[in-house]
């Protein structure tokens, strides 16, 4: 709260969002002569960050989808336009979660120390840390909110959220095929049998449309 209050003394909320978002950070890193970026394609099922281990890299997702998992619980997904690895940037501590690709992803790979030194060289570099940390906190709070919902209400809300973030619009809103029944069961914390029953109910209500192509989850508009 103190950090937020200090920020508000210097900038209004819109100014922070306009000038210190992830796109601005990426642009600054790519233009810096002190920071080197490599483009890498990562196959499905690979870990970018492993729970309990430190990493020497920071990643920026340019395409693809990766899951965020702590222990056995999947509590979110990361897609294009998001950074991975900022939580351990300062002290290179062990990560508290695992980031695993759900499909082939393309990422920019940055050296952790180069990113840290660059941000420390900026008078307002710490604001980027604040905003990335805020984004991660909001993701966790959203998941906790979902877990307080029951049955159909939970599945409805979580599928709608995935559709808003990752869905593509055709005659219906189609979730990428990496969101399999097992993936969604893990994320919603339902067994496969319970998930199957809830899917039938949402289809009866018209919220879910029949599966098409390789995508199982299709939401009616």
N, CA, C and O of each residue as an XYZ file, in Angstrom:
884
protein
N       0.824     -1.203      0.000
C       0.000      0.000      0.000
C       0.862      1.258      0.000
O       0.516      2.247     -0.646
N       1.996      1.226      0.731
C       2.870      2.390      0.784
C       3.468      2.679     -0.584
O       3.553      3.833     -1.004
N       3.894      1.590     -1.298
C       4.451      1.773     -2.638
C       3.417      2.406     -3.549
O       3.721      3.325     -4.309
N       2.181      1.903     -3.466
C       1.121      2.444     -4.313
C       0.876      3.913     -3.986
O       0.679      4.721     -4.893
N       0.886      4.270     -2.695
C       0.668      5.661     -2.307
C       1.770      6.558     -2.851
O       1.502      7.659     -3.332
N       3.023      6.079     -2.774
C       4.138      6.863     -3.301
C       4.023      7.040     -4.811
O       4.326      8.106     -5.346
N       3.582      5.984     -5.492
C       3.380      6.087     -6.932
C       2.340      7.144     -7.265
O       2.518      7.941     -8.186
N       1.252      7.141     -6.502
C       0.177      8.074     -6.782
C       0.597      9.512     -6.514
O       0.024     10.442     -7.080
N       1.610      9.704     -5.641
C       2.119     11.051     -5.403
C       2.808     11.605     -6.647
O       2.819     12.816     -6.870
N       3.386     10.712     -7.457
C       4.170     11.146     -8.609
C       3.396     11.050     -9.922
O       3.582     11.875    -10.817
N       2.538     10.055    -10.035
C       1.836      9.807    -11.293
C       0.376      9.484    -11.007
O       0.036      8.963     -9.944
N      -0.472      9.798    -11.963
C      -1.823      9.283    -11.833
C      -1.873      7.883    -12.431
O      -0.957      7.467    -13.140
N      -2.942      7.167    -12.142
C      -3.047      5.761    -12.550
C      -2.919      5.601    -14.056
O      -2.247      4.682    -14.525
N      -3.553      6.482    -14.816
C      -3.527      6.351    -16.269
C      -2.129      6.581    -16.826
O      -1.726      5.920    -17.783
N      -1.386      7.515    -16.234
C      -0.019      7.782    -16.695
C       0.862      6.555    -16.505
O       1.692      6.241    -17.359
N       0.681      5.862    -15.384
C       1.454      4.643    -15.137
C       1.114      3.585    -16.171
O       2.007      2.949    -16.729
N      -0.180      3.393    -16.429
C      -0.600      2.380    -17.395
C      -0.135      2.721    -18.803
O       0.176      1.828    -19.591
N      -0.085      4.020    -19.123
C       0.291      4.448    -20.474
C       1.785      4.308    -20.734
O       2.191      3.999    -21.854
N       2.605      4.533    -19.716
C       4.051      4.642    -19.939
C       4.875      3.506    -19.348
O       6.063      3.386    -19.646
N       4.263      2.672    -18.516
C       5.052      1.646    -17.836
C       4.417      0.264    -17.959
O       4.496     -0.542    -17.032
N       3.788     -0.012    -19.105
C       3.178     -1.327    -19.294
C       4.209     -2.307    -19.853
O       5.359     -1.938    -20.090
N       3.790     -3.558    -20.060
C       4.732     -4.582    -20.517
C       5.269     -4.284    -21.915
O       6.414     -4.615    -22.223
N       4.451     -3.663    -22.760
C       4.925     -3.329    -24.102
C       6.024     -2.275    -24.051
O       6.985     -2.334    -24.817
N       5.877     -1.313    -23.145
C       6.921     -0.299    -22.975
C       8.206     -0.930    -22.457
O       9.301     -0.588    -22.903
N       8.063     -1.851    -21.516
C       9.239     -2.537    -20.979
C       9.937     -3.340    -22.071
O      11.161     -3.292    -22.190
N       9.169     -4.074    -22.865
C       9.768     -4.850    -23.953
C      10.500     -3.931    -24.927
O      11.625     -4.224    -25.331
N       9.872     -2.831    -25.300
C      10.486     -1.885    -26.234
C      11.808     -1.366    -25.677
O      12.801     -1.284    -26.400
N      11.820     -1.016    -24.399
C      13.039     -0.508    -23.774
C      14.144     -1.560    -23.767
O      15.303     -1.253    -24.046
N      13.781     -2.796    -23.449
C      14.781     -3.865    -23.401
C      15.342     -4.149    -24.795
O      16.547     -4.347    -24.951
N      14.477     -4.170    -25.797
C      14.922     -4.479    -27.152
C      15.813     -3.375    -27.725
O      16.680     -3.639    -28.558
N      15.593     -2.143    -27.274
C      16.379     -1.014    -27.785
C      17.668     -0.791    -27.006
O      18.545     -0.053    -27.457
N      17.791     -1.417    -25.848
C      18.975     -1.220    -25.018
C      20.185     -1.952    -25.593
O      20.081     -3.106    -26.007
N      21.328     -1.279    -25.615
C      22.565     -1.902    -26.076
C      23.157     -2.829    -25.019
O      24.017     -3.657    -25.318
N      22.688     -2.681    -23.785
C      23.221     -3.493    -22.687
C      22.470     -4.811    -22.506
O      22.898     -5.677    -21.743
N      21.358     -4.956    -23.206
C      20.527     -6.152    -23.043
C      20.443     -6.895    -24.369
O      20.104     -6.314    -25.400
N      20.752     -8.175    -24.329
C      20.688     -9.011    -25.531
C      19.490     -9.952    -25.440
O      19.241    -10.567    -24.403
N      18.762    -10.048    -26.535
C      17.593    -10.930    -26.578
C      17.795    -12.001    -27.641
O      18.308    -11.726    -28.726
N      17.391    -13.207    -27.321
C      17.413    -14.300    -28.286
C      15.985    -14.777    -28.529
O      15.173    -14.835    -27.605
N      15.692    -15.113    -29.763
C      14.381    -15.665    -30.100
C      14.478    -17.185    -30.039
O      15.394    -17.787    -30.600
N      13.525    -17.787    -29.355
C      13.575    -19.242    -29.177
C      12.183    -19.832    -29.331
O      11.208    -19.280    -28.821
N      12.093    -20.950    -30.031
C      10.846    -21.706    -30.097
C      10.910    -22.831    -29.080
O      11.893    -23.568    -29.007
N       9.857    -22.952    -28.303
C       9.812    -23.945    -27.227
C       8.674    -24.915    -27.519
O       7.528    -24.504    -27.703
N       8.992    -26.189    -27.559
C       7.985    -27.198    -27.870
C       6.973    -27.355    -26.739
O       7.223    -26.962    -25.599
N       5.851    -27.925    -27.072
C       4.790    -28.190    -26.100
C       5.307    -29.095    -24.978
O       6.037    -30.055    -25.222
N       4.911    -28.765    -23.740
C       5.243    -29.600    -22.599
C       6.579    -29.303    -21.946
O       6.998    -30.024    -21.041
N       7.260    -28.243    -22.394
C       8.555    -27.887    -21.816
C       8.373    -26.874    -20.685
O       7.469    -26.039    -20.727
N       9.234    -26.956    -19.684
C       9.175    -26.023    -18.558
C      10.097    -24.831    -18.813
O      11.296    -24.994    -19.039
N       9.515    -23.632    -18.773
C      10.319    -22.415    -18.834
C      10.870    -22.084    -17.452
O      12.028    -21.694    -17.302
N      10.024    -22.248    -16.458
C      10.380    -22.007    -15.058
C       9.937    -23.234    -14.266
O       8.838    -23.745    -14.479
N      10.783    -23.705    -13.360
C      10.452    -24.890    -12.566
C      10.318    -24.520    -11.096
O      11.186    -23.856    -10.530
N       9.233    -24.951    -10.493
C       9.007    -24.690     -9.072
C      10.155    -25.249     -8.237
O      10.591    -26.383     -8.433
N      10.632    -24.434     -7.307
C      11.712    -24.867     -6.430
C      13.100    -24.675     -6.998
O      14.090    -25.003     -6.344
N      13.186    -24.144     -8.220
C      14.488    -23.926     -8.847
C      14.642    -22.461     -9.247
O      13.657    -21.776     -9.520
N      15.877    -21.994     -9.280
C      16.151    -20.636     -9.738
C      16.387    -20.659    -11.247
O      16.605    -21.717    -11.836
N      16.340    -19.495    -11.853
C      16.557    -19.410    -13.297
C      17.460    -18.228    -13.613
O      17.467    -17.228    -12.895
N      18.207    -18.349    -14.674
C      19.097    -17.268    -15.102
C      18.476    -16.421    -16.199
O      19.139    -15.559    -16.775
N      17.187    -16.667    -16.493
C      16.584    -16.007    -17.643
C      15.227    -15.392    -17.310
O      14.531    -15.812    -16.386
N      14.888    -14.388    -18.096
C      13.549    -13.803    -18.113
C      13.015    -14.009    -19.525
O      13.743    -13.838    -20.503
N      11.750    -14.375    -19.626
C      11.149    -14.668    -20.933
C      10.014    -13.693    -21.229
O       9.320    -13.214    -20.332
N       9.855    -13.422    -22.514
C       8.698    -12.662    -22.980
C       8.003    -13.504    -24.033
O       8.614    -13.895    -25.028
N       6.730    -13.783    -23.817
C       5.966    -14.635    -24.728
C       5.519    -13.827    -25.948
O       4.823    -12.821    -25.813
N       5.920    -14.271    -27.129
C       5.441    -13.625    -28.353
C       4.316    -14.417    -29.007
O       3.526    -13.858    -29.767
N       4.237    -15.708    -28.719
C       3.120    -16.521    -29.208
C       3.024    -17.777    -28.354
O       3.985    -18.180    -27.699
N       1.838    -18.387    -28.376
C       1.640    -19.620    -27.629
C       1.014    -19.387    -26.264
O       0.740    -18.255    -25.866
N       0.797    -20.486    -25.561
C       0.146    -20.467    -24.250
C       0.921    -21.381    -23.306
O       1.342    -22.473    -23.687
N       1.101    -20.925    -22.080
C       1.772    -21.721    -21.052
C       0.923    -21.711    -19.789
O       0.221    -20.738    -19.512
N       0.990    -22.793    -19.027
C       0.228    -22.888    -17.779
C       1.094    -22.480    -16.597
O       2.320    -22.588    -16.636
N       0.432    -22.010    -15.545
C       1.098    -21.654    -14.291
C       0.627    -22.654    -13.247
O      -0.569    -22.761    -12.975
N       1.557    -23.377    -12.671
C       1.188    -24.463    -11.769
C       2.006    -24.390    -10.486
O       3.217    -24.171    -10.517
N       1.332    -24.575     -9.365
C       2.000    -24.661     -8.063
C       1.615    -25.989     -7.441
O       0.443    -26.230     -7.154
N       2.600    -26.849     -7.234
C       2.282    -28.194     -6.773
C       1.464    -28.902     -7.834
O       1.887    -29.016     -8.985
N       0.293    -29.376     -7.445
C      -0.591    -30.057     -8.397
C      -1.679    -29.134     -8.935
O      -2.521    -29.567     -9.722
N      -1.671    -27.870     -8.521
C      -2.751    -26.950     -8.886
C      -2.352    -26.019    -10.026
O      -1.365    -25.290     -9.927
N      -3.122    -26.050    -11.103
C      -2.973    -25.081    -12.187
C      -3.840    -23.877    -11.849
O      -5.056    -24.011    -11.712
N      -3.227    -22.695    -11.711
C      -4.031    -21.543    -11.303
C      -4.011    -20.392    -12.304
O      -4.443    -19.285    -11.985
N      -3.513    -20.647    -13.508
C      -3.563    -19.596    -14.507
C      -2.818    -19.983    -15.769
O      -2.195    -21.041    -15.853
N      -2.903    -19.090    -16.753
C      -2.241    -19.302    -18.035
C      -1.622    -17.992    -18.502
O      -2.122    -16.908    -18.200
N      -0.532    -18.112    -19.241
C       0.176    -16.954    -19.775
C       0.187    -17.068    -21.291
O       0.394    -18.148    -21.845
N      -0.037    -15.940    -21.954
C      -0.027    -15.932    -23.408
C       0.847    -14.830    -23.958
O       1.638    -14.226    -23.235
N       0.699    -14.576    -25.234
C       1.503    -13.561    -25.911
C       1.356    -12.210    -25.224
O       0.263    -11.809    -24.826
N       2.496    -11.514    -25.094
C       2.478    -10.184    -24.500
C       2.778    -10.155    -23.018
O       2.625     -9.112    -22.382
N       3.206    -11.285    -22.445
C       3.464    -11.337    -21.007
C       4.881    -11.822    -20.720
O       5.442    -12.638    -21.452
N       5.444    -11.292    -19.624
C       6.770    -11.698    -19.174
C       6.669    -12.878    -18.213
O       5.668    -13.053    -17.518
N       7.722    -13.673    -18.192
C       7.834    -14.813    -17.281
C       9.184    -14.726    -16.581
O      10.214    -14.552    -17.233
N       9.184    -14.847    -15.256
C      10.436    -14.911    -14.517
C      10.771    -13.692    -13.691
O      11.850    -13.633    -13.101
N       9.876    -12.711    -13.628
C      10.168    -11.504    -12.864
C      10.119    -11.739    -11.359
O      10.710    -10.976    -10.595
N       9.427    -12.778    -10.928
C       9.281    -12.992     -9.485
C      10.601    -13.345     -8.813
O      10.742    -13.164     -7.604
N      11.575    -13.848     -9.581
C      12.870    -14.218     -8.997
C      13.994    -13.310     -9.494
O      15.171    -13.632     -9.336
N      13.632    -12.185    -10.092
C      14.634    -11.355    -10.754
C      15.653    -10.770     -9.781
O      16.850    -10.781    -10.066
N      15.201    -10.264     -8.648
C      16.097     -9.558     -7.732
C      17.165    -10.459     -7.133
O      18.360    -10.214     -7.301
N      16.735    -11.495     -6.439
C      17.664    -12.306     -5.654
C      17.928    -13.670     -6.263
O      18.660    -14.479     -5.692
N      17.333    -13.929     -7.424
C      17.456    -15.235     -8.063
C      17.049    -16.353     -7.110
O      17.696    -17.398     -7.042
N      15.967    -16.113     -6.378
C      15.441    -17.118     -5.466
C      14.750    -18.229     -6.250
O      14.505    -18.100     -7.450
N      14.441    -19.315     -5.559
C      13.719    -20.413     -6.199
C      12.314    -19.953     -6.567
O      11.670    -19.226     -5.811
N      11.850    -20.380     -7.724
C      10.509    -20.006     -8.162
C       9.457    -20.705     -7.309
O       9.661    -21.829     -6.850
N       8.343    -20.034     -7.105
C       7.256    -20.613     -6.314
C       6.254    -21.359     -7.188
O       5.288    -21.921     -6.673
N       6.470    -21.373     -8.504
C       5.554    -22.085     -9.391
C       6.285    -22.558    -10.644
O       7.426    -22.174    -10.899
N       5.605    -23.394    -11.416
C       6.140    -23.924    -12.671
C       5.386    -23.314    -13.845
O       4.157    -23.240    -13.833
N       6.126    -22.880    -14.853
C       5.534    -22.408    -16.108
C       5.839    -23.453    -17.170
O       7.002    -23.678    -17.506
N       4.791    -24.099    -17.705
C       4.976    -25.154    -18.710
C       4.180    -24.815    -19.965
O       3.019    -24.415    -19.882
N       4.803    -24.974    -21.115
C       4.134    -24.651    -22.373
C       3.011    -25.651    -22.651
O       3.186    -26.859    -22.491
N       1.859    -25.129    -23.070
C       0.716    -25.969    -23.432
C       0.683    -26.241    -24.935
O      -0.023    -27.136    -25.400
N       1.443    -25.471    -25.673
C       1.578    -25.630    -27.116
C       2.925    -25.033    -27.500
O       3.599    -24.441    -26.657
N       3.321    -25.177    -28.741
C       4.582    -24.580    -29.168
C       4.524    -23.067    -28.968
O       3.580    -22.407    -29.402
N       5.531    -22.539    -28.313
C       5.579    -21.110    -27.999
C       6.838    -20.489    -28.602
O       7.867    -21.148    -28.752
N       6.728    -19.225    -28.936
C       7.914    -18.456    -29.310
C       8.146    -17.415    -28.226
O       7.221    -16.717    -27.813
N       9.382    -17.319    -27.774
C       9.702    -16.401    -26.679
C      10.970    -15.622    -26.996
O      11.834    -16.078    -27.745
N      11.056    -14.434    -26.406
C      12.328    -13.736    -26.318
C      12.975    -14.171    -25.007
O      12.320    -14.208    -23.965
N      14.248    -14.496    -25.065
C      14.981    -14.921    -23.873
C      15.982    -13.831    -23.506
O      16.829    -13.452    -24.314
N      15.873    -13.330    -22.267
C      16.772    -12.294    -21.769
C      17.587    -12.842    -20.604
O      17.099    -13.648    -19.813
N      18.826    -12.396    -20.511
C      19.652    -12.738    -19.360
C      19.137    -11.994    -18.131
O      18.926    -10.782    -18.179
N      18.936    -12.707    -17.045
C      18.359    -12.124    -15.831
C      19.178    -10.944    -15.317
O      18.617     -9.904    -14.973
N      20.493    -11.095    -15.263
C      21.346    -10.034    -14.724
C      21.329     -8.801    -15.617
O      21.352     -7.676    -15.118
N      21.290     -9.000    -16.924
C      21.241     -7.859    -17.837
C      19.952     -7.067    -17.652
O      19.966     -5.836    -17.650
N      18.841     -7.777    -17.499
C      17.559     -7.099    -17.282
C      17.574     -6.346    -15.960
O      17.145     -5.194    -15.892
N      18.064     -6.988    -14.923
C      18.095     -6.363    -13.606
C      18.973     -5.112    -13.611
O      18.572     -4.071    -13.091
N      20.159     -5.210    -14.190
C      21.063     -4.061    -14.234
C      20.478     -2.925    -15.063
O      20.640     -1.753    -14.722
N      19.799     -3.274    -16.148
C      19.188     -2.237    -16.981
C      18.091     -1.500    -16.213
O      18.038     -0.270    -16.235
N      17.227     -2.236    -15.543
C      16.135     -1.597    -14.816
C      16.657     -0.754    -13.657
O      16.102      0.305    -13.362
N      17.712     -1.213    -13.005
C      18.303     -0.426    -11.924
C      18.932      0.866    -12.445
O      19.073      1.837    -11.702
N      19.307      0.872    -13.721
C      19.917      2.074    -14.297
C      18.880      3.143    -14.621
O      19.233      4.299    -14.856
N      17.609      2.767    -14.636
C      16.540      3.715    -14.931
C      16.030      4.346    -13.642
O      15.857      3.660    -12.635
N      15.795      5.619    -13.675
C      15.291      6.307    -12.491
C      13.955      5.723    -12.035
O      13.675      5.649    -10.838
N      13.133      5.308    -13.006
C      11.802      4.811    -12.676
C      11.651      3.329    -13.017
O      10.537      2.832    -13.182
N      12.784      2.628    -13.120
C      12.733      1.221    -13.493
C      11.955      0.365    -12.518
O      11.357     -0.638    -12.907
N      11.959      0.755    -11.248
C      11.267     -0.042    -10.227
C       9.758     -0.085    -10.443
O       9.079     -0.980     -9.941
N       9.229      0.897    -11.201
C       7.785      0.896    -11.455
C       7.395     -0.338    -12.263
O       6.313     -0.894    -12.067
N       8.277     -0.771    -13.174
C       7.983     -1.974    -13.950
C       7.862     -3.192    -13.035
O       6.989     -4.038    -13.233
N       8.739     -3.278    -12.034
C       8.648     -4.381    -11.078
C       7.298     -4.348    -10.357
O       6.642     -5.374    -10.180
N       6.914     -3.165     -9.956
C       5.652     -3.005     -9.236
C       4.470     -3.475    -10.077
O       3.593     -4.177     -9.576
N       4.442     -3.093    -11.351
C       3.309     -3.431    -12.204
C       3.263     -4.914    -12.541
O       2.184     -5.505    -12.600
N       4.442     -5.527    -12.766
C       4.463     -6.969    -13.035
C       4.014     -7.738    -11.802
O       3.262     -8.706    -11.910
N       4.475     -7.309    -10.630
C       4.056     -7.962     -9.387
C       2.555     -7.786     -9.165
O       1.878     -8.704     -8.702
N       2.042     -6.607     -9.497
C       0.611     -6.349     -9.361
C      -0.191     -7.276    -10.269
O      -1.227     -7.803     -9.864
N       0.284     -7.471    -11.489
C      -0.401     -8.357    -12.434
C      -0.451     -9.784    -11.903
O      -1.475    -10.456    -12.017
N       0.660    -10.248    -11.320
C       0.698    -11.603    -10.774
C      -0.244    -11.738     -9.576
O      -0.904    -12.764     -9.415
N      -0.305    -10.703     -8.740
C      -1.205    -10.732     -7.584
C      -2.660    -10.764     -8.031
O      -3.477    -11.479     -7.449
N      -2.984     -9.996     -9.059
C      -4.356     -9.976     -9.567
C      -4.753    -11.332    -10.142
O      -5.900    -11.759    -10.005
N      -3.798    -12.008    -10.787
C      -4.085    -13.337    -11.333
C      -4.435    -14.314    -10.216
O      -5.378    -15.095    -10.340
N      -3.676    -14.267     -9.130
C      -3.929    -15.166     -8.007
C      -5.256    -14.841     -7.328
O      -6.005    -15.748     -6.964
N      -5.551    -13.559     -7.155
C      -6.818    -13.157     -6.535
C      -8.005    -13.595     -7.389
O      -9.037    -14.011     -6.863
N      -7.854    -13.500     -8.700
C      -8.929    -13.926     -9.598
C      -9.180    -15.421     -9.457
O     -10.328    -15.864     -9.423
N      -8.100    -16.195     -9.373
C      -8.255    -17.638     -9.222
C      -8.931    -17.974     -7.892
O      -9.791    -18.853     -7.834
N      -8.542    -17.280     -6.837
C      -9.171    -17.516     -5.540
C     -10.660    -17.193     -5.585
O     -11.471    -17.877     -4.961
N     -11.013    -16.148     -6.327
C     -12.431    -15.815     -6.506
C     -13.161    -16.946     -7.221
O     -14.259    -17.330     -6.817
N     -12.559    -17.480     -8.283
C     -13.185    -18.579     -9.016
C     -13.419    -19.781     -8.102
O     -14.465    -20.426     -8.177
N     -12.452    -20.079     -7.245
C     -12.558    -21.262     -6.394
C     -13.662    -21.130     -5.346
O     -14.092    -22.130     -4.771
N     -14.118    -19.917     -5.098
C     -15.232    -19.741     -4.158
C     -16.583    -20.026     -4.817
O     -17.593    -20.190     -4.132
N     -16.592    -20.083     -6.141
C     -17.820    -20.408     -6.859
C     -18.025    -21.920     -6.876
O     -17.078    -22.686     -6.698
N     -19.255    -22.335     -7.087
C     -19.588    -23.754     -7.066
C     -20.110    -24.218     -8.423
O     -20.744    -23.459     -9.156
N     -19.828    -25.481     -8.739
C     -20.444    -26.159     -9.864
C     -20.444    -25.386    -11.168
O     -19.408    -24.907    -11.630
N     -21.639    -25.274    -11.758
C     -21.799    -24.639    -13.061
C     -21.311    -23.196    -13.045
O     -20.728    -22.729    -14.024
N     -21.543    -22.487    -11.948
C     -21.134    -21.083    -11.867
C     -19.619    -20.949    -12.013
O     -19.137    -20.030    -12.674
N     -18.870    -21.867    -11.397
C     -17.409    -21.814    -11.503
C     -16.947    -22.110    -12.923
O     -16.136    -21.374    -13.485
N     -17.465    -23.191    -13.502
C     -17.042    -23.560    -14.855
C     -17.416    -22.472    -15.854
O     -16.620    -22.129    -16.728
N     -18.611    -21.936    -15.730
C     -19.077    -20.850    -16.594
C     -18.108    -19.671    -16.523
O     -17.655    -19.179    -17.556
N     -17.790    -19.219    -15.312
C     -16.940    -18.037    -15.133
C     -15.527    -18.269    -15.650
O     -14.938    -17.384    -16.271
N     -14.978    -19.459    -15.397
C     -13.596    -19.724    -15.786
C     -13.461    -19.920    -17.292
O     -12.471    -19.493    -17.887
N     -14.448    -20.562    -17.909
C     -14.416    -20.699    -19.370
C     -14.595    -19.344    -20.049
O     -13.952    -19.064    -21.061
N     -15.467    -18.506    -19.495
C     -15.664    -17.177    -20.071
C     -14.387    -16.356    -19.977
O     -14.043    -15.620    -20.902
N     -13.686    -16.484    -18.858
C     -12.429    -15.758    -18.683
C     -11.377    -16.245    -19.683
O     -10.653    -15.437    -20.265
N     -11.292    -17.552    -19.882
C     -10.357    -18.089    -20.875
C     -10.726    -17.628    -22.282
O      -9.853    -17.314    -23.092
N     -12.026    -17.591    -22.563
C     -12.480    -17.149    -23.883
C     -12.137    -15.682    -24.119
O     -11.740    -15.303    -25.221
N     -12.290    -14.858    -23.086
C     -11.967    -13.432    -23.214
C     -10.487    -13.224    -23.513
O     -10.115    -12.291    -24.225
N      -9.643    -14.103    -22.964
C      -8.197    -13.938    -23.110
C      -7.638    -14.652    -24.332
O      -6.801    -14.103    -25.048
N      -8.101    -15.878    -24.573
C      -7.471    -16.714    -25.596
C      -8.403    -17.123    -26.740
O      -7.945    -17.692    -27.731
N      -9.685    -16.844    -26.616
C     -10.641    -17.310    -27.611
C     -10.530    -16.584    -28.939
O     -10.124    -15.423    -28.998
N     -10.897    -17.288    -30.007
C     -10.986    -16.679    -31.331
C     -12.435    -16.782    -31.797
O     -13.098    -17.799    -31.591
N     -12.906    -15.728    -32.419
C     -14.310    -15.672    -32.809
C     -14.519    -16.214    -34.212
O     -13.898    -15.764    -35.174
N     -15.403    -17.186    -34.302
C     -15.893    -17.681    -35.587
C     -17.412    -17.554    -35.498
O     -17.917    -16.490    -35.138
N     -18.143    -18.607    -35.816
C     -19.582    -18.583    -35.541
C     -19.813    -18.677    -34.037
O     -20.835    -18.236    -33.511
N     -18.826    -19.269    -33.363
C     -18.805    -19.343    -31.904
C     -17.428    -18.870    -31.450
O     -16.555    -18.610    -32.278
N     -17.235    -18.758    -30.138
C     -15.917    -18.390    -29.605
C     -15.176    -19.683    -29.284
O     -15.615    -20.464    -28.440
N     -14.059    -19.902    -29.955
C     -13.344    -21.174    -29.879
C     -12.104    -21.030    -29.001
O     -11.276    -20.145    -29.221
N     -11.985    -21.899    -28.013
C     -10.761    -21.953    -27.222
C      -9.718    -22.788    -27.960
O     -10.073    -23.776    -28.604
N      -8.445    -22.416    -27.881
C      -7.393    -23.215    -28.527
C      -7.440    -24.668    -28.074
O      -7.854    -24.967    -26.954
N      -7.014    -25.563    -28.954
C      -7.128    -26.995    -28.667
C      -6.277    -27.435    -27.480
O      -6.492    -28.520    -26.939
N      -5.307    -26.606    -27.063
C      -4.505    -26.976    -25.888
C      -5.345    -26.996    -24.617
O      -4.935    -27.577    -23.612
N      -6.526    -26.361    -24.653
C      -7.431    -26.422    -23.505
C      -8.295    -27.681    -23.624
O      -9.481    -27.623    -23.947
N      -7.666    -28.795    -23.355
C      -8.346    -30.089    -23.393
C      -9.230    -30.244    -22.158
O      -9.207    -29.412    -21.251
N     -10.008    -31.325    -22.143
C     -10.838    -31.586    -20.959
C      -9.970    -31.774    -19.715
O     -10.316    -31.288    -18.638
N      -8.846    -32.475    -19.860
C      -7.973    -32.682    -18.702
C      -7.382    -31.362    -18.221
O      -7.300    -31.113    -17.018
N      -6.974    -30.521    -19.161
C      -6.413    -29.216    -18.811
C      -7.433    -28.373    -18.056
O      -7.113    -27.779    -17.027
N      -8.659    -28.322    -18.566
C      -9.702    -27.516    -17.930
C     -10.115    -28.127    -16.589
O     -10.422    -27.398    -15.645
N     -10.125    -29.451    -16.501
C     -10.432    -30.105    -15.222
C      -9.399    -29.726    -14.163
O      -9.750    -29.430    -13.021
N      -8.128    -29.737    -14.549
C      -7.071    -29.352    -13.612
C      -7.234    -27.900    -13.170
O      -7.076    -27.577    -11.992
N      -7.551    -27.031    -14.127
C      -7.663    -25.601    -13.837
C      -8.878    -25.296    -12.963
O      -8.790    -24.489    -12.038
N      -9.998    -25.932    -13.248
C     -11.227    -25.654    -12.501
C     -11.327    -26.457    -11.212
O     -12.225    -26.235    -10.399
N     -10.397    -27.395    -11.030
C     -10.359    -28.238     -9.833
C     -11.588    -29.148     -9.736
O     -12.119    -29.387     -8.651
N     -12.025    -29.647    -10.894
C     -13.086    -30.645    -10.946
C     -12.502    -31.968    -11.438
O     -11.523    -31.982    -12.184
N     -13.106    -33.075    -11.017
C     -12.739    -34.357    -11.605
C     -13.266    -34.397    -13.038
O     -14.138    -33.609    -13.405
N     -12.738    -35.312    -13.841
C     -13.209    -35.427    -15.221
C     -14.686    -35.803    -15.278
O     -15.414    -35.328    -16.149
N     -15.127    -36.646    -14.362
C     -16.543    -37.034    -14.346
C     -17.440    -35.844    -14.016
O     -18.471    -35.635    -14.655
N     -17.034    -35.066    -13.007
C     -17.813    -33.877    -12.649
C     -17.810    -32.875    -13.788
O     -18.838    -32.277    -14.106
N     -16.644    -32.694    -14.404
C     -16.547    -31.761    -15.528
C     -17.481    -32.181    -16.659
O     -18.159    -31.339    -17.248
N     -17.521    -33.466    -16.963
C     -18.384    -33.953    -18.042
C     -19.850    -33.632    -17.755
O     -20.588    -33.238    -18.658
N     -20.271    -33.799    -16.507
C     -21.659    -33.495    -16.139
C     -21.952    -32.004    -16.267
O     -23.021    -31.614    -16.737
N     -21.002    -31.174    -15.847
C     -21.196    -29.727    -15.920
C     -21.209    -29.244    -17.368
O     -21.950    -28.323    -17.713
N     -20.389    -29.867    -18.210
C     -20.376    -29.507    -19.632
C     -21.735    -29.796    -20.263
O     -22.249    -28.985    -21.033
N     -22.317    -30.952    -19.937
C     -23.642    -31.287    -20.465
C     -24.672    -30.242    -20.046
O     -25.529    -29.848    -20.837
N     -24.579    -29.799    -18.798
C     -25.535    -28.808    -18.307
C     -25.356    -27.473    -19.026
O     -26.338    -26.828    -19.392
N     -24.102    -27.057    -19.230
C     -23.856    -25.790    -19.924
C     -24.261    -25.869    -21.392
O     -24.634    -24.856    -21.984
N     -24.192    -27.050    -21.979
C     -24.658    -27.201    -23.361
C     -26.181    -27.153    -23.421
O     -26.749    -26.601    -24.364
N     -26.835    -27.722    -22.432
C     -28.300    -27.637    -22.385
C     -28.753    -26.187    -22.237
O     -29.772    -25.781    -22.794
N     -27.976    -25.415    -21.474
C     -28.322    -24.009    -21.257
C     -27.967    -23.136    -22.463
O     -28.404    -21.988    -22.545
N     -27.178    -23.674    -23.398
C     -26.791    -22.907    -24.573
C     -25.519    -22.104    -24.405
O     -25.114    -21.395    -25.327
N     -24.876    -22.197    -23.241
C     -23.620    -21.469    -23.022
C     -22.494    -22.082    -23.844
O     -21.683    -21.366    -24.431
N     -22.447    -23.413    -23.883
C     -21.446    -24.120    -24.674
C     -22.076    -24.654    -25.949
O     -23.173    -25.211    -25.936
N     -21.356    -24.470    -27.050
C     -21.780    -25.014    -28.342
C     -21.076    -26.350    -28.559
O     -20.104    -26.642    -27.862
N     -21.534    -27.166    -29.501
C     -20.842    -28.425    -29.797
C     -19.396    -28.179    -30.222
O     -19.077    -27.140    -30.800
N     -18.537    -29.137    -29.932
C     -17.126    -29.034    -30.309
C     -16.989    -28.982    -31.825
O     -17.774    -29.588    -32.554
N     -15.977    -28.247    -32.289
C     -15.698    -28.184    -33.722
C     -14.208    -28.398    -33.955
O     -13.381    -28.052    -33.111
N     -13.877    -28.967    -35.098
C     -12.484    -29.190    -35.486
C     -11.749    -29.893    -34.353
O     -12.203    -30.922    -33.852
N     -10.597    -29.326    -33.946
C      -9.805    -29.931    -32.876
C     -10.088    -29.296    -31.522
O      -9.453    -29.647    -30.527
N     -11.028    -28.369    -31.475
C     -11.284    -27.623    -30.242
C     -12.525    -28.164    -29.547
O     -13.607    -28.215    -30.131
N     -12.352    -28.568    -28.292
C     -13.472    -29.152    -27.565
C     -14.391    -28.085    -26.987
O     -15.608    -28.265    -26.948
N     -13.805    -26.961    -26.532
C     -14.601    -25.937    -25.855
C     -14.916    -24.787    -26.806
O     -14.028    -24.049    -27.234
N     -16.193    -24.654    -27.122
C     -16.682    -23.585    -27.987
C     -17.833    -22.895    -27.264
O     -18.802    -23.542    -26.869
N     -17.724    -21.593    -27.095
C     -18.730    -20.838    -26.363
C     -19.656    -20.121    -27.335
O     -19.210    -19.525    -28.315
N     -20.931    -20.189    -27.052
C     -21.901    -19.473    -27.875
C     -21.735    -17.973    -27.666
O     -21.379    -17.522    -26.577
N     -21.992    -17.214    -28.710
C     -21.890    -15.755    -28.600
C     -23.123    -15.189    -27.915
O     -23.224    -13.976    -27.729
